[in-house]
């Protein structure tokens, strides 16, 4: 999956760039930060 976040908005909208008409995940700024921290240490979905 290739994600594309919309960083200029609140909440942060994330979707699969390969499926632009598909579902969208809406995250708060703290949730987005936590997600990035987990991914950066190899724990996606932790």
C-alpha positions in Angstrom: 0.0 0.0 0.0 1.1 3.5 -0.8 -0.5 6.1 1.5 -1.0 9.7 0.8 -1.7 11.9 3.8 -3.4 15.3 3.5 -1.3 17.2 6.1 -2.8 20.6 5.7 -6.1 19.5 7.2 -7.5 18.5 10.6 -8.1 15.6 11.1 -5.3 14.2 8.9 -6.8 12.2 6.0 -4.9 9.1 4.7 -5.9 7.1 1.7 -4.3 4.5 -0.6 -2.9 6.4 -3.5 -3.4 3.4 -5.7 -7.1 3.5 -4.9 -8.1 7.2 -4.8 -11.8 6.4 -4.7 -11.4 3.9 -1.9 -11.9 4.4 1.9 -10.2 7.1 3.8 -8.7 7.0 7.3 -9.1 10.1 9.4 -6.6 10.6 12.2 -6.0 13.2 14.8 -2.5 14.8 14.9 -1.5 12.7 18.0 -2.7 9.5 16.3 -0.7 10.4 13.1 2.4 11.1 15.2 2.0 7.8 17.0 1.6 5.9 13.8 4.7 7.5 12.3 6.7 6.7 15.4 5.6 3.0 15.2 6.3 2.7 11.5 9.8 4.3 12.0 10.8 1.5 14.4 9.2 -1.3 12.3 5.9 -1.7 14.2 3.2 -0.8 11.7 -0.2 -1.4 13.1 1.1 -1.8 16.7 
